[in-house]
Amino acid sequence: MPWDAKQTPNYGRMRKRLSPGVLKELNDVQSHLLQDPHQGERKQPPLGWAWVEKFKAENDQWLVAYEIRERENLVVFHAVGQHENFYRDLTKHVKRGGGRVERPLK
């Protein structure tokens, strides 16, 4: 059974900046994650809530960070980007409260 998906506003802004080739690969990764979100890698504290899936697009490695909410059967996408400063920016974003508002995944 596929999971439901939501995204934070930060994730939506990041998606808009991606090139068409990267966006296509990201859509494929999202589809696979909604079938089985536990296939990603669970991070250690202070990002213990986060899961990260890596994927290749346009000869670069990209990461997508998401949260699994078992009780709600929900996957919340928080960030997408390349490795440089990815975890630092994700930590700052969550500390500022940026992961609280969620919208349906587009």
Buried (B, 14 or more C-beta within 10 A) or exposed (E): EEBEBBBBEBBEEBBEEBEEEBBEBBEEBBEEBBEEBEEBEEBEEEBEBBBBBEBEBEEEEBBBBBBBBEEEEBBBBBBBBEEEEBBEBBEEBBEEEBBEEBEEBE
